[in-house]
Amino acid sequence: MPAFAVSEEKNRWLQLKMDELGVREEDLEESFVRSSGNGGQHVNKTSSCVQLKHKPTGIQVVCMRERSQSVNRFVARRQLLERIEAASGVKTADMKRIEKLKKQKDRRRRRSPST
């Protein structure tokens, strides 16, 4: 697996997560295009947007959050792993956070006096 322009700890986490979910680097189809939005001349001249597709599941992710292609490659893989995990039925951190917010909102609604 290639090392990305993020900390060594994040690179290790990504490798462990890929191993845990059974995602191999060979299963990923990666392409690069020019991104849009903020970033000025740098973004207009380089292909920093990453399109990543997991061949076995057909899940596709597009990431153009950062100006760096290497960081976008890391973020795209992280997003792809989150989607694969969610598709397998496992509760992800985002799903837990949303569920917690829904419970809080429901609790507040029951407490408030209705007019």
Buried (B, 14 or more C-beta within 10 A) or exposed (E): EEEBEBEEEEBEEBEEBBEEBEBEEEEBEEEBEEBEEEBEEEBEEBEBBBBBBBEEBEBEBBBBBBBBBBBBBBBBBBBBBBBBBBEEEEEBEEEEEEEEEEEEEEEEEEEEEEE
